[in-house]
Amino acid sequence: MASGDVVLDRTFDVDQPAGVRVDLFACRDPDRPGGYKYSFQCYDRETGETLLRYDNAHDHPAAGWHHRHEGETTPEAITFDGLASHLRRFRSEVTQIDD
């Protein structure tokens, strides 16, 4: 697999709560810690408001490379143990949003 190869690119709507969409994207990037550039986002389709996002868009001064956004709060650092486990953790949190 070469740098820039897309390994995940999926968008889908979530039934509960209504109006929520999830975007999952990851591509190989050997220059990023963990070897991937990724963004997993759950948001309100109508307002665009972020409910939850994991990403490594940049080295955030307060949270490092791998960080988690809940709503519009300051991101917090999260551990990256591989793309599959990161995705499982994100999916687990998304299923709890309406609880």
Contacts in CASP RR format, 6 or more apart in sequence:
PFRMAT RR
TARGET T0000
AUTHOR 0000-0000-0000
METHOD contacts of the structure
MODEL  1
MASGDVVLDRTFDVDQPAGVRVDLFACRDPDRPGGYKYSFQCYDRETGET
LLRYDNAHDHPAAGWHHRHEGETTPEAITFDGLASHLRRFRSEVTQIDD
1 7 0 8 1.000
1 28 0 8 1.000
2 28 0 8 1.000
3 28 0 8 1.000
3 29 0 8 1.000
3 30 0 8 1.000
3 31 0 8 1.000
4 27 0 8 1.000
4 28 0 8 1.000
4 29 0 8 1.000
4 37 0 8 1.000
5 27 0 8 1.000
5 28 0 8 1.000
6 25 0 8 1.000
6 26 0 8 1.000
6 27 0 8 1.000
7 26 0 8 1.000
7 27 0 8 1.000
7 28 0 8 1.000
7 36 0 8 1.000
7 83 0 8 1.000
8 24 0 8 1.000
8 25 0 8 1.000
8 26 0 8 1.000
8 38 0 8 1.000
8 83 0 8 1.000
8 87 0 8 1.000
9 24 0 8 1.000
9 25 0 8 1.000
9 26 0 8 1.000
10 22 0 8 1.000
10 23 0 8 1.000
10 24 0 8 1.000
10 25 0 8 1.000
11 21 0 8 1.000
11 22 0 8 1.000
11 23 0 8 1.000
11 24 0 8 1.000
12 21 0 8 1.000
12 22 0 8 1.000
13 19 0 8 1.000
13 20 0 8 1.000
13 21 0 8 1.000
13 22 0 8 1.000
13 45 0 8 1.000
14 20 0 8 1.000
14 21 0 8 1.000
14 22 0 8 1.000
14 42 0 8 1.000
14 94 0 8 1.000
16 98 0 8 1.000
17 97 0 8 1.000
17 98 0 8 1.000
19 44 0 8 1.000
19 45 0 8 1.000
19 46 0 8 1.000
20 42 0 8 1.000
20 43 0 8 1.000
20 44 0 8 1.000
20 45 0 8 1.000
20 51 0 8 1.000
20 97 0 8 1.000
21 42 0 8 1.000
21 43 0 8 1.000
21 44 0 8 1.000
21 45 0 8 1.000
22 40 0 8 1.000
22 41 0 8 1.000
22 42 0 8 1.000
22 94 0 8 1.000
23 39 0 8 1.000
23 40 0 8 1.000
23 41 0 8 1.000
23 43 0 8 1.000
24 39 0 8 1.000
24 40 0 8 1.000
24 41 0 8 1.000
24 87 0 8 1.000
25 38 0 8 1.000
25 39 0 8 1.000
25 40 0 8 1.000
26 36 0 8 1.000
26 37 0 8 1.000
26 38 0 8 1.000
26 39 0 8 1.000
26 83 0 8 1.000
27 36 0 8 1.000
27 37 0 8 1.000
27 38 0 8 1.000
28 35 0 8 1.000
28 36 0 8 1.000
29 35 0 8 1.000
29 36 0 8 1.000
29 37 0 8 1.000
32 56 0 8 1.000
32 65 0 8 1.000
33 56 0 8 1.000
33 65 0 8 1.000
33 66 0 8 1.000
33 80 0 8 1.000
34 80 0 8 1.000
34 82 0 8 1.000
36 56 0 8 1.000
36 83 0 8 1.000
37 56 0 8 1.000
37 57 0 8 1.000
38 54 0 8 1.000
38 55 0 8 1.000
38 56 0 8 1.000
38 83 0 8 1.000
38 86 0 8 1.000
39 53 0 8 1.000
39 54 0 8 1.000
39 55 0 8 1.000
39 57 0 8 1.000
40 53 0 8 1.000
40 54 0 8 1.000
40 55 0 8 1.000
40 86 0 8 1.000
40 87 0 8 1.000
40 90 0 8 1.000
41 50 0 8 1.000
41 52 0 8 1.000
41 53 0 8 1.000
41 54 0 8 1.000
41 55 0 8 1.000
42 50 0 8 1.000
42 51 0 8 1.000
42 52 0 8 1.000
42 53 0 8 1.000
42 94 0 8 1.000
42 97 0 8 1.000
43 49 0 8 1.000
43 50 0 8 1.000
43 51 0 8 1.000
43 53 0 8 1.000
44 51 0 8 1.000
49 71 0 8 1.000
49 72 0 8 1.000
50 69 0 8 1.000
50 71 0 8 1.000
50 72 0 8 1.000
51 70 0 8 1.000
51 71 0 8 1.000
51 97 0 8 1.000
52 68 0 8 1.000
52 69 0 8 1.000
52 70 0 8 1.000
52 71 0 8 1.000
52 90 0 8 1.000
52 93 0 8 1.000
52 94 0 8 1.000
52 97 0 8 1.000
53 68 0 8 1.000
53 69 0 8 1.000
53 71 0 8 1.000
54 66 0 8 1.000
54 67 0 8 1.000
54 68 0 8 1.000
54 69 0 8 1.000
54 78 0 8 1.000
54 86 0 8 1.000
54 89 0 8 1.000
54 90 0 8 1.000
55 67 0 8 1.000
55 69 0 8 1.000
56 65 0 8 1.000
56 66 0 8 1.000
56 67 0 8 1.000
56 80 0 8 1.000
58 65 0 8 1.000
59 65 0 8 1.000
60 67 0 8 1.000
60 75 0 8 1.000
62 74 0 8 1.000
62 75 0 8 1.000
63 74 0 8 1.000
63 75 0 8 1.000
63 76 0 8 1.000
63 77 0 8 1.000
64 77 0 8 1.000
65 80 0 8 1.000
66 77 0 8 1.000
66 78 0 8 1.000
66 79 0 8 1.000
66 80 0 8 1.000
66 86 0 8 1.000
67 75 0 8 1.000
67 76 0 8 1.000
67 77 0 8 1.000
67 78 0 8 1.000
68 75 0 8 1.000
68 76 0 8 1.000
68 77 0 8 1.000
68 78 0 8 1.000
69 75 0 8 1.000
70 76 0 8 1.000
78 89 0 8 1.000
80 86 0 8 1.000
END
